Amino acid sequence: MRNAGAQPFKVVRLNPLFVGPLHKGGAAQLSTGSNPLTFFSNGWQSWSFAGALTARRIQPYTALGWLQGPPNHNPATPAPEIRGQFSGDMFGVLADPAEHSAIVAGFLSQRRQFGSIDTVVKPHSPSLRLRAQCDDVTVPPGADLFTDWAYVQLLPQYDLDPLTEYAEAVGRENAARVPARTPVGWCSWYTYFANVTEAHVRANLEQVAAGQDRLPLSLVQLDDGFETEVGDWFTPNAKFPSGLRALAQSIAGRGLTPGLWLAPFIAKPGSRLAHDHPDWFIRNPLGLPANAGFVFNTFSRGLDVTHPDVQAHTRELISTAVNDWGYPYLKLDFLYAAALPGVRHDPTRTRAQALRLGLDLIREAAGPDTFLLGCGCPLGAAVGVVDAMRISADVDPRWRPSFSGLSFPFRNEPAMPSARSAIRNSITRAPLHRRWWLNDPDCLLVRDDSRLSLDEVTALATVIALTGGMFFISDDLTKLSAERRRLIEPLLPVLGRTALARDWLEKEMPEHFELPMSGAVGDWAVIGLFNWDEKPATRWLPHPAGEPASHVHDFWQQTHTLATAPVQYDLPPHSGRLLAVRPALAAPQYLGSSLHFSQGGEVEAWEPGDHAARLIINLGREAEGHVVLSLPDVAGRSPAVRVAPLVGDEAVSQFAIGDSLGLRVPVTIPRRAEFTVQW
């Protein structure tokens, strides 16, 4: 849009797409039948709901209004309260799961405006609309206003990854930053929260350093709790007497990367920053500070990053953290606060442009080599700036949300901290991994004194491992039992590639998370099969098409099934199975192990012969456990089995696998080890 007149005007929105009965023009048709349709709704920022919705659903929103609305809902995106009428931010997918047809629609970036997609999922006559939210920005005489590129793709037959072309197009459009290596580390937040002290961090630093042989973490990150007040970052509180620089030096001195949490675009009203610089904040139409929501147990405020003094402050903060204090890894939280609606110093910038300006300032001040993790951030505005992005709500040592010990009013809040909400978004936003950034599914919590059951802990661990993204633990390592440590160890090293949900466009909480694998031991799939219900349920593992039989190895249970038909699993509430599925061969075969969750990715070499197999396992860490092999050529007899080198006094155990012999072979791995099994 160009202003060819002599007076400025304001633009509310531009609509690149209007189609269907709701908009009295055109038609959107996915099939000739009347199959029920679904819509994948992508939420505004990291914590916001993301998942597939059926026509019977009402769009999930917070019931807490101005308490939780500002952080989690884009105020310019419609909030329909009618069944079957939905909206999403940046992109969405309208699908006919029965026919496996879909329409992917959205925007390639959010550098200019936040964009949304609206739909009505009527089978015969769905409607679609794309909105570029222009936020009443002023267009002066002679000036232009452009939208970001809109995107529409028709998929007559989608596969496991319906977002392939769209997600890759977004990555290209924004020159996405995708680091080759994935950080693995420890974070202070979910153990100590804001009560963290320097002594806490140093005690866990010692545990991380001492445990490198078995749990090779590379990073120690200090989260919220060090500052005198949210917004007053330059002066640590009395709990950190040595200061942030000395702490970073101690972490680096142990050969680890120091990480630091900051929330650069938000401040509490009682902060010195808010007191000294009231003109630095976004204002509502009444001239009062815009509401950033009830966070940090108060109504916080968002900084106006179009203000020159705020820009200088942001540059100084980031440069100080990286160059003076010595933190090459920054977790940047509550970034949505720069995109609140309101009056800004520069009225020509949309909310998306303001946020992008702030993010670009951060990247410029941090330098190209600093690792930036975004969190609480509208997704599209950060592609090409951050190296990783939280794509889920905060995890929590509880399954469902609660606040101050109260569960009932909050248990269905879609974006408040909880293990369930973190799991949902980690699965549903998996397709963004290594296309826009590294996905951050948030921290793994395994301690046995949390409110999570063992089933819930292993389900969380399964999802985090299968995402292949950021891997952080956040338990007190000084108190963590050896048994619970053993839940973490086999999840390393991270694979770097993500599983995808087969029922991504069918279920709000997908139950079949699948990662195709290929390596020294052939081709197989690692599958997470889940029951997210509140009561026990049966789940079925489909039998691979065209395979007469397949081996199914259960990692957490360490049990084995030779399947010739779909396999039934009776699952407790909030639980899952981590399965390796591979075709059964008429040859010696590697079936799985207790060493690594991939059950094959740990194998560097596998050379089977008529009466022996050579095996190299490379974990990059020390471990003990066993591998499971199949020997079809010795059916009906129990041959003597020899392993070189011998592993203690534990004997190789034998068991029947159909017409084959199964072996459970004990092994000890000093990072990398070679074995020969003879029979």
C-alpha positions in Angstrom: 0.0 0.0 0.0 1.3 3.4 -0.9 0.1 6.8 0.4 -0.2 8.9 -2.7 -2.1 11.7 -0.8 -1.0 14.7 1.2 -2.2 13.4 4.6 -1.0 10.5 6.7 -3.4 7.6 7.3 -3.5 4.5 9.5 -3.8 0.9 8.5 -5.6 -1.7 10.7 -4.9 -4.8 8.5 -4.4 -6.1 5.0 -5.9 -9.4 4.0 -4.0 -11.3 1.3 -6.6 -14.2 1.3 -10.4 -14.2 1.7 -12.1 -17.4 0.6 -15.2 -19.4 1.5 -18.8 -18.7 2.5 -17.8 -16.7 5.6 -16.2 -14.2 3.3 -18.9 -14.4 0.5 -16.5 -15.4 -2.2 -14.6 -18.3 -3.7 -14.4 -21.8 -2.2 -12.0 -23.9 -0.3 -12.5 -27.6 -0.9 -10.3 -30.5 0.4 -12.3 -33.4 -0.9 -15.6 -34.3 -2.6 -16.9 -36.0 0.5 -18.2 -34.7 3.8 -15.3 -36.0 5.9 -14.8 -34.2 9.3 -12.0 -31.5 9.0 -9.4 -30.4 11.5 -7.3 -27.3 11.8 -3.8 -27.1 13.2 -3.6 -23.9 15.2 -0.2 -22.4 15.9 -0.1 -20.1 18.9 1.4 -16.7 19.0 4.5 -17.3 21.1 6.5 -20.1 22.7 4.1 -20.9 25.5 0.9 -20.5 23.5 -1.3 -23.5 22.5 -0.3 -25.4 19.3 -2.3 -28.4 18.2 -4.9 -29.9 15.9 -8.5 -29.0 16.6 -11.6 -30.9 15.5 -14.9 -29.2 14.5 -16.4 -30.2 18.0 -13.8 -28.1 19.8 -13.7 -24.4 20.9 -10.4 -22.7 20.4 -8.3 -23.1 23.6 -7.7 -19.8 25.4 -6.9 -18.7 28.8 -9.8 -18.2 31.2 -7.7 -15.7 33.2 -8.3 -12.7 30.9 -6.0 -9.8 31.5 -3.9 -11.9 33.9 -2.7 -14.4 31.2 -4.0 -13.0 28.0 -1.2 -10.4 27.3 1.6 -13.0 27.4 -0.1 -15.8 25.6 -2.6 -14.4 23.0 -1.9 -12.0 20.1 -4.5 -9.3 20.7 -5.0 -8.7 17.0 -5.7 -12.4 16.3 -9.4 -13.3 16.5 -10.5 -15.2 19.5 -13.5 -17.2 18.3 -15.7 -18.8 20.9 -17.8 -20.9 18.4 -17.3 -24.6 17.9 -15.4 -25.3 14.7 -14.2 -21.7 14.2 -10.5 -21.3 14.8 -7.5 -19.0 14.3 -3.8 -19.4 14.4 -0.7 -17.2 14.3 1.8 -17.1 11.4 0.5 -20.3 9.8 -2.2 -23.0 10.1 -3.2 -26.2 8.3 -6.7 -27.1 7.3 -6.9 -30.8 6.8 -9.1 -33.7 5.8 -7.4 -36.6 7.8 -9.5 -39.3 6.1 -8.2 -38.3 2.6 -4.8 -37.0 3.8 -5.4 -33.8 2.0 -4.6 -30.3 3.4 -4.2 -26.6 2.8 -1.2 -25.0 4.4 -1.5 -21.2 4.7 0.3 -18.4 6.4 3.2 -16.0 6.1 6.9 -16.6 5.4 8.0 -14.1 8.0 6.9 -11.7 10.7 9.4 -9.0 10.1 6.8 -6.5 9.0 3.6 -7.6 10.7 2.2 -10.4 12.8 0.0 -12.5 10.6 -2.9 -14.8 11.4 -5.1 -17.3 9.7 -8.8 -17.8 10.4 -11.0 -20.8 9.4 -14.4 -22.3 9.8 -14.1 -26.1 9.4 -17.4 -27.0 7.7 -16.8 -30.1 5.7 -18.5 -28.9 2.5 -17.7 -25.2 2.7 -14.7 -24.3 4.9 -13.6 -20.7 5.0 -10.0 -19.3 5.1 -8.7 -15.8 5.7 -5.1 -14.5 6.1 -4.6 -11.2 8.0 -1.5 -9.1 8.0 -1.9 -7.2 11.3 -0.9 -3.6 10.7 -1.6 -2.3 14.2 -3.0 1.1 13.2 0.5 2.2 12.1 0.8 5.6 10.4 1.7 5.7 6.7 3.1 9.2 6.0 2.5 10.9 2.6 4.7 9.3 -0.1 5.5 6.2 2.1 4.8 2.5 1.4 3.6 -0.3 3.6 4.4 -3.9 2.5 3.2 -7.1 4.0 5.4 -10.1 4.5 5.0 -12.8 1.8 1.8 -14.8 2.2 1.9 -18.5 1.5 -0.7 -21.0 0.3 0.0 -24.6 -0.5 -2.4 -27.3 -1.6 -1.5 -30.9 -0.5 -3.6 -33.5 -2.3 -1.8 -36.2 -0.3 0.3 -35.3 2.7 2.8 -37.6 4.4 4.5 -37.8 7.8 5.7 -34.2 7.3 3.0 -31.9 5.9 5.0 -28.8 6.8 8.1 -29.7 4.8 8.0 -27.1 2.0 6.5 -24.4 4.1 8.9 -24.7 7.0 11.9 -24.9 4.6 10.6 -21.8 2.7 10.4 -19.9 6.0 14.0 -20.9 6.8 15.2 -19.6 3.4 13.3 -16.4 3.6 14.7 -15.5 7.0 18.3 -17.0 6.6 17.6 -19.2 9.6 20.5 -19.9 12.0 20.8 -23.6 12.7 23.9 -24.5 14.7 25.6 -27.8 13.9 26.0 -28.8 17.5 23.2 -29.0 20.1 23.9 -27.6 23.6 23.4 -30.0 26.5 23.5 -28.7 30.0 22.1 -28.0 33.4 19.7 -25.1 34.3 19.0 -23.7 37.7 15.3 -22.8 37.3 13.2 -25.9 38.0 15.0 -26.8 41.2 15.6 -23.5 42.8 13.3 -21.1 40.9 13.9 -17.5 42.0 15.5 -18.7 45.3 18.7 -19.7 43.5 22.0 -18.7 45.2 25.5 -18.7 44.0 26.2 -21.6 46.4 23.5 -23.6 44.6 25.0 -23.0 41.2 28.6 -23.8 42.4 27.5 -27.0 44.1 25.8 -28.2 40.9 28.8 -27.0 38.8 30.9 -29.4 40.8 28.5 -32.2 40.2 28.4 -31.5 36.4 32.2 -31.4 36.3 32.7 -34.6 38.3 30.1 -36.5 36.3 31.5 -35.9 32.8 32.5 -39.5 32.2 28.9 -40.8 32.5 26.8 -37.6 31.9 28.8 -35.3 29.6 27.0 -32.0 30.0 28.7 -29.0 28.3 26.9 -26.0 29.7 25.8 -24.6 33.1 23.0 -21.9 32.9 22.0 -19.6 35.7 18.3 -18.7 35.4 16.1 -16.1 37.0 16.9 -15.1 40.6 20.3 -13.4 40.5 19.1 -9.8 39.7 18.0 -7.2 42.3 14.7 -6.9 40.4 13.4 -7.9 37.0 14.6 -5.0 34.9 17.6 -4.1 37.1 20.1 -6.5 35.5 23.4 -4.8 36.2 23.4 -5.3 39.9 23.1 -8.9 41.2 21.5 -9.4 44.6 23.1 -10.4 47.8 22.7 -14.1 47.0 25.5 -13.7 44.5 28.3 -12.1 46.5 31.1 -13.0 43.9 29.2 -11.4 41.0 28.3 -12.7 37.7 31.7 -12.4 36.1 33.4 -14.5 38.8 30.7 -17.2 38.4 31.2 -17.3 34.7 34.9 -17.7 35.2 34.4 -20.6 37.5 32.2 -22.3 35.0 34.6 -21.7 32.1 37.5 -22.8 34.4 35.9 -26.3 34.6 35.8 -26.6 30.8 32.1 -25.7 30.5 30.1 -23.0 28.8 28.6 -20.3 31.1 24.9 -19.5 30.3 22.8 -16.7 31.6 19.1 -15.9 31.7 17.9 -12.4 30.9 14.5 -10.8 30.1 15.6 -7.7 28.3 12.2 -6.3 27.2 10.2 -6.5 30.5 10.4 -4.9 33.9 8.5 -5.0 37.2 6.8 -1.8 38.3 8.9 -1.7 41.4 12.2 -1.8 39.5 14.7 1.0 39.5 14.4 1.0 35.7 10.7 1.7 35.9 11.1 4.4 38.5 13.9 6.2 36.7 12.7 5.9 33.2 8.9 5.9 33.0 9.0 7.2 29.4 10.8 4.0 28.3 7.6 1.9 28.4 4.8 1.1 25.9 1.7 3.0 26.9 -2.0 2.2 26.6 -4.5 4.8 25.1 -4.9 6.3 28.6 -1.2 7.0 28.9 -0.6 4.3 31.5 2.0 1.5 31.1 0.6 -1.3 28.9 -0.2 -4.5 30.8 2.3 -7.3 30.1 0.3 -9.7 32.2 0.5 -11.1 35.7 4.1 -12.5 35.6 6.7 -12.5 38.3 3.7 -12.3 40.7 2.9 -8.7 39.6 1.6 -6.8 36.6 4.7 -6.2 34.6 5.6 -3.7 31.8 7.0 -3.9 28.3 9.8 -1.7 27.1 9.4 0.4 24.0 12.3 -0.7 21.9 11.6 2.0 19.3 12.8 4.5 21.9 16.4 5.5 21.3 17.3 5.3 24.9 15.8 1.8 25.3 17.9 0.8 22.3 21.1 2.1 23.9 20.1 0.3 27.1 19.6 -3.0 25.3 22.9 -2.8 23.5 24.7 -2.1 26.8 23.0 -4.9 28.7 23.8 -7.6 26.1 27.3 -6.4 25.5 28.0 -6.4 29.2 26.6 -9.9 29.7 28.6 -11.3 26.8 31.8 -9.3 26.8 32.3 -8.1 30.4 30.6 -10.9 32.4 31.7 -13.6 30.0 28.5 -15.4 29.0 28.6 -16.7 25.4 25.1 -18.3 25.8 22.1 -16.2 26.6 18.6 -17.4 27.3 16.3 -14.4 26.4 12.9 -14.7 28.1 9.5 -12.8 28.0 10.4 -11.4 24.6 6.7 -10.9 23.8 6.7 -7.8 26.0 8.3 -5.8 23.2 5.2 -6.6 21.0 2.5 -5.4 23.3 -0.2 -3.2 21.7 0.1 0.4 22.7 1.6 3.8 21.9 5.3 3.8 20.9 7.9 6.4 20.4 7.9 5.5 16.7 4.2 5.3 15.5 5.2 4.0 12.0 6.4 0.6 13.3 4.1 -2.3 13.8 4.4 -4.5 16.9 6.3 -7.1 14.8 8.7 -4.5 13.5 9.3 -3.2 17.0 10.1 -6.7 18.3 12.3 -7.5 15.3 14.2 -4.2 15.9 14.8 -5.2 19.5 16.0 -8.7 18.5 18.3 -7.4 15.8 19.8 -5.0 18.4 20.5 -8.0 20.7 22.1 -10.0 17.9 24.3 -7.0 16.9 25.4 -6.4 20.5 26.0 -10.1 21.2 27.9 -10.7 18.1 27.5 -13.6 15.6 29.1 -16.3 17.8 27.0 -15.8 20.9 24.3 -18.6 21.2 20.9 -17.0 21.7 17.9 -19.0 22.9 14.6 -17.2 22.6 11.7 -17.9 25.0 8.3 -16.4 25.4 8.7 -15.0 21.9 6.3 -14.7 18.9 7.9 -17.2 16.6 8.2 -15.7 13.2 9.8 -12.4 14.3 12.9 -14.3 15.7 13.7 -16.6 12.7 17.2 -15.7 11.5 18.1 -14.0 14.8 18.1 -16.8 17.5 20.0 -20.1 17.4 17.3 -21.9 19.4 13.7 -21.2 20.4 11.6 -22.6 23.2 8.6 -24.0 21.4 6.6 -25.1 24.5 5.1 -23.8 27.7 7.4 -24.1 30.7 7.7 -27.6 32.0 6.9 -28.1 35.7 7.2 -30.8 38.4 3.4 -31.2 38.1 1.5 -32.8 35.3 -1.2 -30.0 35.0 -1.0 -26.3 35.8 -1.4 -25.0 39.3 -0.6 -21.8 41.1 0.4 -21.3 44.7 -0.6 -24.9 45.4 -4.1 -24.5 43.8 -5.0 -26.7 40.9 -8.7 -26.4 40.1 -8.9 -22.9 38.6 -5.8 -23.4 36.5 -5.6 -27.1 35.5 -6.9 -26.5 31.9 -4.9 -23.3 31.2 -3.2 -24.1 27.9 -0.1 -22.0 28.4 0.7 -22.1 32.1 3.7 -24.3 33.2 3.0 -28.0 33.3 4.6 -31.2 32.0 1.5 -31.9 29.9 1.5 -28.6 28.0 5.3 -28.7 27.5 4.9 -32.2 26.0 2.0 -31.1 23.7 3.9 -28.2 22.0 7.2 -30.2 21.9 5.4 -32.8 19.7 3.2 -30.4 17.6 6.0 -28.0 16.8 8.6 -30.6 16.1 8.6 -29.9 12.3 10.3 -26.5 13.0 13.5 -28.1 14.3 16.6 -27.5 12.2 14.5 -25.5 9.8 14.0 -22.3 11.8 16.4 -23.0 14.6 17.1 -25.7 17.2 13.9 -26.5 19.0 14.0 -26.2 22.8 11.4 -28.6 24.5 12.5 -27.2 27.9 14.1 -29.1 30.7 14.0 -32.7 31.7 12.9 -33.3 35.3 13.6 -36.8 36.7 13.9 -36.3 40.5 11.8 -38.6 42.6 10.5 -36.0 45.0 8.5 -34.0 42.4 4.7 -34.3 41.8 5.4 -36.3 38.6 4.9 -40.1 38.6 7.6 -42.4 37.2 5.3 -42.9 34.1 5.1 -39.2 33.6 8.8 -38.8 34.0 9.6 -41.4 31.4 7.0 -40.0 29.0 8.6 -36.6 29.3 12.0 -38.1 28.8 10.8 -40.0 25.7 9.4 -36.9 24.1 12.4 -34.7 24.8 14.8 -37.4 23.5 12.8 -37.9 20.3 12.7 -34.2 19.5 16.5 -34.2 19.0 16.6 -30.6 20.2 18.1 -28.8 23.2 18.7 -31.1 26.1 18.9 -29.6 29.6 18.3 -31.1 33.0 17.1 -29.0 36.0 17.3 -31.2 39.1 19.5 -30.7 42.1 22.4 -32.9 41.1 23.7 -33.0 44.6 20.6 -34.9 45.7 19.7 -36.9 42.5 19.8 -40.6 43.1 21.8 -43.0 41.0 18.6 -44.7 39.9 17.2 -41.4 38.5 20.5 -40.5 36.9 20.2 -43.7 35.0 17.1 -42.3 33.4 19.1 -39.4 31.9 22.3 -41.1 30.8 20.9 -43.2 27.9 19.3 -40.1 26.4 22.8 -38.9 25.5 24.2 -38.2 23.0 21.3 -36.2 21.4 20.5 -37.3 17.8 19.9 -33.8 16.5 17.0 -35.0 14.3 13.4 -34.9 15.4 10.6 -37.4 15.3 7.3 -36.4 13.8 3.8 -37.2 14.8 1.8 -39.5 12.5 -1.4 -38.2 14.0 -0.3 -34.5 14.0 -3.4 -33.4 12.1 -5.8 -35.7 13.9 -5.2 -35.3 17.7 -4.7 -32.3 19.9 -2.2 -34.4 21.9 -0.6 -36.7 19.3 0.0 -40.2 20.5 2.3 -41.7 17.8 5.7 -39.9 17.6 8.0 -41.5 15.0 11.7 -41.1 14.0 12.9 -43.0 11.0 16.5 -44.2 11.5 19.3 -45.5 9.3 22.8 -46.6 10.4 25.3 -49.4 10.7 22.5 -51.8 11.8 20.2 -51.0 8.9 16.9 -49.2 8.8 14.5 -49.0 11.6 12.1 -46.6 13.4 12.1 -45.3 16.9 8.5 -44.7 18.1 7.0 -43.1 21.1 3.5 -44.5 21.7 1.5 -42.6 24.4 -1.6 -42.5 26.5 -2.3 -38.9 27.6 -5.7 -39.7 29.0 -6.7 -39.5 32.6 -7.5 -43.3 32.7 -5.8 -46.4 31.4 -6.1 -46.9 27.6 -5.2 -49.3 24.9 -2.9 -48.2 22.1 -1.9 -50.2 19.0 1.4 -50.2 17.2 0.6 -50.6 13.5 2.3 -53.4 11.7 4.6 -52.1 8.9 3.1 -52.6 5.5 4.8 -55.3 3.4 6.7 -56.8 6.3 5.9 -60.4 7.2 7.4 -59.9 10.6 9.1 -57.1 12.6 11.1 -56.9 15.8 9.7 -54.5 18.4 12.1 -53.7 21.3 10.7 -51.7 24.2 13.5 -49.5 25.6 12.1 -48.6 29.1 10.7 -52.1 29.7 13.6 -53.9 28.0 11.2 -56.5 26.5 11.0 -57.9 23.0 8.2 -58.8 20.7 8.3 -60.5 17.3 5.2 -59.0 15.6 3.3 -60.3 12.6 0.2 -58.0 13.3 -0.5 -54.8 15.1 0.8 -54.9 18.7 -1.5 -54.0 21.6 -0.2 -52.0 24.5 -2.3 -51.3 27.7 -1.0 -48.1 29.0 -1.5 -46.4 32.3 -2.6 -42.7 32.3 0.1 -40.2 31.2 2.5 -42.9 30.1 4.2 -44.1 27.0 6.4 -46.8 25.4 9.7 -46.1 23.6 9.9 -48.7 20.8 12.4 -49.7 18.2 10.8 -51.3 15.2 12.8 -53.1 12.5 12.0 -55.7 9.9 12.9 -59.3 10.9 15.7 -60.6 8.7 16.9 -64.2 8.1 20.4 -63.2 9.3 22.1 -62.2 12.6 20.5 -58.9 13.6 21.0 -56.1 16.2 17.6 -55.5 17.9 18.3 -52.9 20.6 20.0 -52.1 23.8 19.8 -50.5 27.2 22.6 -48.1 26.3 20.9 -45.5 24.2 17.2 -44.7 23.5 17.7 -44.9 19.8 18.5 -48.6 20.1 20.9 -48.6 17.2 22.2 -45.1 16.8 24.9 -46.0 19.3 26.4 -48.6 16.9 29.3 -47.4 14.9 30.0 -50.8 13.1 28.0 -54.0 12.8 29.6 -56.9 10.8 27.6 -60.1 11.2 28.9 -63.4 9.8 27.9 -67.1 9.9 29.1 -67.8 13.4 30.3 -64.4 14.7 29.5 -60.7 14.7 31.8 -57.7 15.2 30.3 -54.8 17.0 31.6 -51.3 17.8 29.6 -49.1 20.1 30.4 -45.4 20.4 28.5 -43.4 23.1 31.0 -40.7 23.9 30.5 -41.6 27.6 31.0 -44.5 30.0 28.2 -47.0 30.4 27.2 -50.5 31.4 24.3 -52.4 30.0 23.4 -54.9 27.4 22.7 -55.3 23.7 20.1 -57.6 22.2 20.8 -59.7 19.2 18.9 -62.2 17.1 20.4 -65.4 15.6 18.0 -67.0 13.1 20.5 -69.7 11.9 20.7 -71.4 15.3 16.9 -72.1 15.8 16.1 -75.1 18.0 19.4 -75.2 19.7 21.3 -73.4 22.5 24.8 -72.9 21.3 27.7 -71.8 23.5 28.1 -68.0 23.1 31.4 -66.3 23.7 32.0 -62.5 24.0 35.4 -60.9 23.6 36.3 -59.0 25.6 34.5 -60.7 28.5 32.3 -58.4 30.7 32.7 -59.4 34.3 31.0 -62.7 35.4 27.6 -62.0 33.9 26.6 -64.6 31.4 24.9 -64.0 28.1 21.2 -64.8 28.5 19.3 -66.6 25.8 15.6 -66.4 24.9 13.3 -67.4 22.1 12.2 -65.0 19.4 9.8 -67.0 17.2 12.0 -69.4 15.3 15.2 -67.5 16.2 17.4 -67.3 19.2 17.7 -64.0 21.1 20.8 -63.0 23.0 21.1 -60.4 25.8 24.8 -59.6 25.8 26.2 -57.6 28.8 28.7 -54.9 27.8 30.8 -52.2 29.4 31.6 -49.1 27.3 34.5 -46.8 28.1 33.2 -44.2 25.6 33.9 -46.5 22.6 34.3 -50.2 22.6 34.6 -53.1 20.2 33.1 -56.6 20.8 33.0 -59.9 19.0 30.2 -62.3 19.7 30.7 -65.9 18.6 28.2 -68.8 18.7 
